[in-house]
Amino acid sequence: MSPKCLWACCVLFCITACHPPSVPGPAEDTPRQAVRPDDRVPVAVQTLQRRTFNSELICNGRAAAYRKSILTFRTSGIVENVFVRNGSRVGQDEVIATLVQTDAATTYRSALLGFRRAEIQLTNRLLDYGYRLEDTLRVPRETLKVLYISTGFSEAELNLQQAALNLQRCTLRAPFNGRIADLACTPYEAVQGPCCTLIDDSHIDVVFNLTETELAFATLNGKVTVAPFNEPAAKMEGHIISVNPVIDSNGQITVTARVRNNGKLLDGMNVRIILSQQIDNQLVVPRSAVTVRDGLDVIFKCVGKRSVWTYVDILMSNSTEHVIAPAAGRASWLQEGDTVVVSGQSNMGDDVPLRPLPLQP
């Protein structure tokens, strides 16, 4: 073989080696694979319905005891005994504290003796008129009046009543069932000012303010829910008992509600109040049904067991639900009877295969 032929064969071999045979590409029309049951996203769903929505207004207020009384001895003296302490619960007429009663008791016994002497003198004078003490109803009124004064019976009777009252004032009793607060009296010390405060906290009056635009929530006997800030789950149900018909300089109206205390509320405590107003014929979904995509509120409908991304507008909200409507200015379609995903859609997109499950109560 000539040198030229040999060189041509070498060039042809190199070209062939640099270009491997082509591999057939995938077919252009590959059929869509069927979705296996295990690949479907499990979600909770419910049927969208029009129903009554409880619109809520949340505001702050202050708790005040249903009844409260500052208790003070109505006479001077030295405190002898104190039978309670701060926080003690007492019943009506239960003794709270007593004063040393020596002087008051002596005065009472002296007044009692004076009354007995006057009674004897009155009896003797009635006998002069032919009457007995038991017959005073038969004695002419004017005659009996003169005898009462001339014998000193009326004065002795008044002295005895005053002495009995002073003796009674040495004992401080609870005017109603309640709890002791601000106890200030101490045994063996002179009485100085109030002894304590008695609080009836079986019910609590909650005072709060509303603006003019919120006045629709303040209706007499309207339902309220109250909870302390330190324990939001300790909710108590109550009702509005008064609405002050005056708007103050801040444009607010004072409202008072009353709740039965479950032991969580204290006099003067700051509380949170939830007022509700019922609005009929609304598309209502749980708050969990609405999520955010691209900075907008959306829900996912379940159509043919696949997700359908739907933009919505939230019209009203409360602590557990939203009132929704199709988003204005977008191609959103929403109506009663749609199946709405209410749980499990946090990371889901559009047209995802779904395994719908009923919403658990």
C-alpha positions as a printed NumPy array, in Angstrom:
array([[   0.   ,    0.   ,    0.   ],
       [   1.321,    3.366,   -0.955],
       [   2.091,    5.949,    1.731],
       [  -0.762,    8.176,    0.536],
       [  -3.353,    5.401,    0.904],
       [  -2.052,    4.577,    4.378],
       [  -2.361,    8.209,    5.481],
       [  -5.963,    8.418,    4.125],
       [  -7.008,    5.316,    6.086],
       [  -5.616,    6.786,    9.317],
       [  -7.567,   10.039,    8.876],
       [ -10.819,    8.113,    8.192],
       [ -10.332,    6.016,   11.341],
       [  -9.881,    9.097,   13.554],
       [ -13.011,   10.765,   12.244],
       [ -15.074,    7.633,   12.893],
       [ -13.801,    7.275,   16.456],
       [ -14.713,   10.877,   17.357],
       [ -18.388,   10.453,   16.393],
       [ -20.059,    7.569,   18.315],
       [ -23.276,    6.164,   16.91 ],
       [ -26.397,    8.14 ,   17.858],
       [ -28.842,    6.789,   20.511],
       [ -32.548,    6.962,   19.715],
       [ -34.355,    9.723,   21.847],
       [ -37.535,    9.282,   23.852],
       [ -40.82 ,    9.147,   22.018],
       [ -42.531,   12.539,   21.731],
       [ -45.931,   11.361,   22.974],
       [ -45.224,    9.545,   26.282],
       [ -48.509,    8.514,   27.969],
       [ -49.223,   10.088,   31.479],
       [ -48.561,    7.607,   34.263],
       [ -51.478,    6.752,   36.531],
       [ -51.312,    8.16 ,   40.085],
       [ -50.995,    5.478,   42.703],
       [ -53.197,    5.769,   45.823],
       [ -50.106,    6.192,   48.003],
       [ -49.069,    9.275,   45.998],
       [ -52.26 ,   11.216,   46.795],
       [ -52.027,   13.923,   49.498],
       [ -54.357,   13.168,   52.437],
       [ -56.447,   16.241,   53.265],
       [ -59.485,   16.991,   55.399],
       [ -62.416,   18.443,   53.468],
       [ -65.884,   19.774,   54.116],
       [ -68.77 ,   21.042,   52.044],
       [ -69.027,   24.819,   51.72 ],
       [ -72.371,   26.038,   53.049],
       [ -74.124,   29.307,   53.759],
       [ -74.961,   29.668,   57.427],
       [ -75.04 ,   32.065,   60.365],
       [ -71.702,   33.611,   61.261],
       [ -70.869,   34.825,   64.756],
       [ -69.065,   38.092,   64.198],
       [ -66.778,   38.883,   67.133],
       [ -65.461,   42.076,   68.665],
       [ -62.549,   41.785,   71.104],
       [ -61.852,   44.552,   73.606],
       [ -60.265,   45.062,   77.004],
       [ -61.963,   45.873,   80.295],
       [ -61.636,   45.763,   84.045],
       [ -63.305,   43.403,   86.512],
       [ -65.164,   44.689,   89.564],
       [ -66.785,   42.688,   92.338],
       [ -70.548,   42.291,   92.108],
       [ -70.872,   43.683,   95.655],
       [ -68.21 ,   45.365,   97.762],
       [ -68.424,   47.015,  101.174],
       [ -65.819,   48.75 ,  103.346],
       [ -66.499,   47.555,  106.901],
       [ -65.783,   49.829,  109.871],
       [ -66.594,   49.649,  113.572],
       [ -69.258,   52.271,  114.297],
       [ -67.819,   52.96 ,  117.72 ],
       [ -64.378,   53.598,  119.161],
       [ -62.452,   51.115,  121.256],
       [ -59.666,   48.544,  121.409],
       [ -59.744,   45.527,  119.084],
       [ -60.049,   42.332,  121.104],
       [ -60.286,   39.56 ,  118.471],
       [ -59.939,   39.236,  114.706],
       [ -61.382,   35.995,  113.347],
       [ -60.435,   36.34 ,  109.656],
       [ -57.493,   37.107,  107.406],
       [ -57.115,   38.343,  103.845],
       [ -58.773,   35.906,  101.463],
       [ -61.024,   34.331,  104.113],
       [ -64.547,   33.523,  102.982],
       [ -67.316,   34.436,  105.402],
       [ -71.059,   33.965,  105.445],
       [ -73.715,   36.549,  106.084],
       [ -73.797,   37.694,  109.786],
       [ -70.563,   35.835,  110.531],
       [ -68.385,   37.612,  113.125],
       [ -65.293,   39.234,  111.632],
       [ -63.827,   41.032,  114.661],
       [ -64.793,   42.279,  118.12 ],
       [ -63.845,   45.161,  120.388],
       [ -63.229,   45.016,  124.135],
       [ -66.797,   45.164,  125.474],
       [ -66.219,   45.924,  129.173],
       [ -67.393,   49.532,  129.122],
       [ -70.245,   48.913,  126.682],
       [ -71.48 ,   45.938,  128.688],
       [ -71.405,   47.928,  131.939],
       [ -73.343,   50.764,  130.343],
       [ -75.912,   48.296,  129.062],
       [ -76.434,   46.733,  132.514],
       [ -76.819,   50.19 ,  134.075],
       [ -79.372,   51.176,  131.443],
       [ -81.234,   47.931,  132.027],
       [ -81.483,   48.651,  135.768],
       [ -82.775,   52.167,  135.09 ],
       [ -85.393,   50.727,  132.754],
       [ -86.539,   48.255,  135.415],
       [ -86.941,   51.083,  138.012],
       [ -88.953,   53.163,  135.566],
       [ -91.097,   50.153,  134.764],
       [ -91.907,   49.691,  138.477],
       [ -92.824,   53.344,  138.847],
       [ -95.062,   53.122,  135.772],
       [ -96.771,   50.041,  137.194],
       [ -97.526,   51.846,  140.485],
       [ -98.971,   54.875,  138.729],
       [-101.174,   52.702,  136.53 ],
       [-102.549,   51.026,  139.639],
       [-103.561,   54.473,  140.9  ],
       [-105.716,   54.765,  137.771],
       [-107.119,   51.284,  138.191],
       [-105.005,   49.66 ,  135.472],
       [-102.26 ,   47.095,  135.367],
       [ -99.137,   47.19 ,  133.182],
       [-100.68 ,   44.563,  130.932],
       [-103.69 ,   46.841,  130.361],
       [-101.867,   49.696,  128.623],
       [-104.002,   49.232,  125.485],
       [-107.048,   50.174,  127.538],
       [-105.468,   53.319,  129.011],
       [-106.395,   56.556,  127.184],
       [-103.575,   57.612,  124.862],
       [-102.985,   61.033,  126.44 ],
       [-103.008,   59.612,  129.976],
       [-100.504,   56.919,  129.04 ],
       [ -98.245,   59.493,  127.354],
       [ -98.159,   61.619,  130.525],
       [ -97.389,   58.581,  132.69 ],
       [ -94.543,   57.476,  130.4  ],
       [ -92.897,   60.879,  130.702],
       [ -93.572,   61.574,  134.376],
       [ -92.246,   58.202,  135.539],
       [ -89.142,   58.441,  133.333],
       [ -90.153,   55.283,  131.492],
       [ -89.695,   56.77 ,  127.985],
       [ -86.216,   58.086,  128.818],
       [ -85.145,   54.801,  130.406],
       [ -86.37 ,   52.898,  127.368],
       [ -84.331,   55.119,  125.015],
       [ -81.237,   54.761,  127.211],
       [ -81.576,   50.979,  127.126],
       [ -81.951,   50.915,  123.338],
       [ -78.862,   53.107,  122.881],
       [ -76.804,   50.989,  125.285],
       [ -77.851,   47.803,  123.478],
       [ -76.892,   49.38 ,  120.133],
       [ -73.457,   50.423,  121.434],
       [ -72.854,   46.923,  122.747],
       [ -73.899,   45.465,  119.403],
       [ -71.484,   47.796,  117.593],
       [ -68.562,   46.171,  119.395],
       [ -69.049,   43.18 ,  117.108],
       [ -68.327,   43.523,  113.377],
       [ -70.368,   41.138,  111.223],
       [ -70.449,   40.384,  107.497],
       [ -73.482,   41.977,  105.805],
       [ -73.39 ,   39.366,  103.004],
       [ -71.463,   36.312,  101.847],
       [ -68.044,   37.242,  100.546],
       [ -64.284,   37.286,  100.859],
       [ -62.12 ,   39.449,  103.122],
       [ -59.67 ,   41.922,  101.567],
       [ -57.527,   44.828,  102.816],
       [ -57.671,   43.666,  106.439],
       [ -56.33 ,   46.538,  108.571],
       [ -57.368,   45.917,  112.206],
       [ -55.068,   44.168,  114.68 ],
       [ -55.845,   42.829,  118.178],
       [ -54.955,   45.115,  121.099],
       [ -54.8  ,   48.215,  118.907],
       [ -57.251,   51.097,  118.858],
       [ -59.716,   51.275,  116.009],
       [ -58.39 ,   53.57 ,  113.275],
       [ -60.353,   53.786,  110.064],
       [ -61.783,   50.848,  108.092],
       [ -61.28 ,   47.343,  109.41 ],
       [ -61.49 ,   45.491,  106.073],
       [ -63.265,   45.261,  102.742],
       [ -65.818,   42.551,  102.043],
       [ -66.044,   41.439,   98.413],
       [ -68.792,   39.322,   96.899],
       [ -66.988,   37.882,   93.869],
       [ -69.452,   35.088,   93.116],
       [ -70.337,   37.323,   90.173],
       [ -68.091,   39.868,   88.499],
       [ -69.114,   43.066,   86.754],
       [ -66.883,   43.795,   83.766],
       [ -66.681,   47.42 ,   82.638],
       [ -65.398,   48.25 ,   79.136],
       [ -65.695,   50.937,   76.471],
       [ -66.91 ,   50.79 ,   72.877],
       [ -66.738,   53.338,   70.087],
       [ -69.803,   54.667,   68.318],
       [ -69.228,   52.363,   65.358],
       [ -69.163,   49.332,   67.673],
       [ -72.398,   50.177,   69.488],
       [ -74.32 ,   47.495,   67.545],
       [ -72.524,   44.87 ,   69.653],
       [ -73.802,   46.406,   72.91 ],
       [ -77.372,   45.211,   73.376],
       [ -78.971,   44.596,   76.765],
       [ -78.728,   40.919,   77.73 ],
       [ -76.342,   40.411,   74.806],
       [ -73.903,   37.545,   75.231],
       [ -70.282,   38.186,   76.213],
       [ -67.29 ,   35.942,   76.879],
       [ -64.702,   37.053,   79.438],
       [ -61.229,   35.692,   80.137],
       [ -58.283,   36.944,   82.238],
       [ -55.13 ,   37.92 ,   80.367],
       [ -53.012,   35.515,   82.419],
       [ -55.212,   32.515,   81.512],
       [ -56.991,   33.041,   78.158],
       [ -58.461,   29.519,   78.192],
       [ -60.429,   30.21 ,   81.401],
       [ -63.45 ,   31.656,   79.592],
       [ -66.666,   32.653,   81.35 ],
       [ -70.03 ,   33.397,   79.764],
       [ -72.076,   36.421,   80.778],
       [ -74.47 ,   39.08 ,   79.52 ],
       [ -74.622,   42.855,   79.232],
       [ -76.542,   44.469,   82.107],
       [ -76.188,   48.171,   81.279],
       [ -75.171,   50.57 ,   78.502],
       [ -74.482,   54.147,   79.561],
       [ -76.454,   56.358,   77.117],
       [ -73.728,   59.018,   77.022],
       [ -70.719,   59.35 ,   74.708],
       [ -67.69 ,   60.693,   76.561],
       [ -65.089,   63.156,   75.328],
       [ -63.12 ,   60.304,   73.74 ],
       [ -66.12 ,   59.213,   71.665],
       [ -66.629,   56.072,   73.75 ],
       [ -69.587,   54.45 ,   75.49 ],
       [ -69.282,   52.64 ,   78.829],
       [ -70.786,   49.142,   78.915],
       [ -71.117,   46.8  ,   81.893],
       [ -71.496,   43.03 ,   81.67 ],
       [ -71.951,   40.479,   84.447],
       [ -70.454,   36.984,   84.538],
       [ -70.548,   34.139,   87.017],
       [ -67.028,   33.902,   88.411],
       [ -65.291,   30.538,   88.186],
       [ -62.672,   31.65 ,   90.689],
       [ -60.263,   33.003,   88.072],
       [ -61.31 ,   36.655,   88.225],
       [ -60.263,   39.102,   90.933],
       [ -61.599,   42.54 ,   91.723],
       [ -59.682,   45.105,   89.652],
       [ -58.221,   42.547,   87.222],
       [ -57.71 ,   43.424,   83.546],
       [ -59.713,   41.102,   81.314],
       [ -60.423,   40.438,   77.653],
       [ -64.024,   40.626,   76.463],
       [ -65.412,   38.967,   73.349],
       [ -68.763,   40.232,   72.061],
       [ -70.619,   38.39 ,   69.312],
       [ -73.181,   39.388,   66.703],
       [ -74.965,   36.9  ,   64.444],
       [ -74.966,   37.552,   60.671],
       [ -77.035,   35.217,   58.486],
       [ -76.41 ,   33.692,   55.035],
       [ -72.606,   33.749,   54.869],
       [ -70.044,   31.407,   53.256],
       [ -68.15 ,   30.25 ,   56.342],
       [ -64.975,   28.143,   56.51 ],
       [ -62.585,   27.296,   59.351],
       [ -59.597,   29.606,   59.63 ],
       [ -57.367,   26.656,   58.763],
       [ -58.942,   26.485,   55.267],
       [ -57.396,   29.791,   54.189],
       [ -53.684,   29.938,   53.398],
       [ -51.418,   32.491,   51.72 ],
       [ -49.878,   32.125,   48.259],
       [ -47.98 ,   34.936,   46.514],
       [ -49.095,   37.262,   49.323],
       [ -52.79 ,   36.613,   48.631],
       [ -55.431,   34.591,   50.475],
       [ -56.367,   31.33 ,   48.779],
       [ -58.312,   28.176,   49.48 ],
       [ -58.044,   24.817,   47.747],
       [ -61.138,   23.15 ,   46.377],
       [ -61.246,   19.423,   45.776],
       [ -62.511,   18.823,   42.223],
       [ -62.231,   15.31 ,   40.799],
       [ -59.899,   14.445,   43.686],
       [ -57.417,   17.086,   42.546],
       [ -56.632,   20.463,   44.113],
       [ -57.881,   23.67 ,   42.526],
       [ -56.188,   26.865,   43.652],
       [ -58.825,   29.569,   44.301],
       [ -58.221,   33.172,   45.368],
       [ -60.631,   34.523,   48.009],
       [ -61.385,   37.697,   49.933],
       [ -61.846,   37.448,   53.708],
       [ -64.881,   39.565,   54.579],
       [ -65.08 ,   38.904,   58.354],
       [ -63.297,   36.783,   60.92 ],
       [ -63.671,   35.513,   64.447],
       [ -61.411,   33.357,   66.597],
       [ -62.215,   30.135,   64.688],
       [ -63.796,   31.001,   61.301],
       [ -63.642,   33.25 ,   58.22 ],
       [ -66.398,   34.574,   55.981],
       [ -65.065,   34.316,   52.407],
       [ -66.047,   35.402,   48.902],
       [ -64.433,   34.979,   45.452],
       [ -61.527,   37.408,   45.109],
       [ -62.56 ,   40.6  ,   43.344],
       [ -60.736,   41.205,   40.056],
       [ -59.583,   37.589,   39.673],
       [ -61.007,   34.611,   37.876],
       [ -62.212,   32.98 ,   41.094],
       [ -65.229,   30.732,   41.217],
       [ -66.802,   29.794,   44.525],
       [ -70.297,   28.681,   45.46 ],
       [ -72.269,   26.78 ,   48.037],
       [ -71.778,   23.017,   47.743],
       [ -68.074,   23.169,   46.774],
       [ -65.774,   20.737,   48.539],
       [ -63.131,   22.773,   50.362],
       [ -59.814,   21.547,   51.791],
       [ -59.627,   22.627,   55.429],
       [ -56.494,   20.839,   56.619],
       [ -53.297,   19.402,   55.169],
       [ -52.79 ,   21.962,   52.4  ],
       [ -50.005,   24.083,   53.927],
       [ -47.376,   23.075,   51.321],
       [ -49.739,   22.099,   48.513],
       [ -49.942,   23.57 ,   45.013],
       [ -52.472,   23.587,   42.211],
       [ -53.626,   20.367,   40.456],
       [ -52.255,   18.008,   43.104],
       [ -53.844,   14.555,   43.45 ],
       [ -55.778,   14.367,   46.718],
       [ -57.047,   11.731,   49.074],
       [ -59.982,   13.57 ,   50.72 ],
       [ -60.921,   12.638,   54.272],
       [ -63.95 ,   13.849,   56.253],
       [ -63.245,   16.594,   58.773],
       [ -62.943,   15.155,   62.264],
       [ -65.154,   16.879,   64.862]])
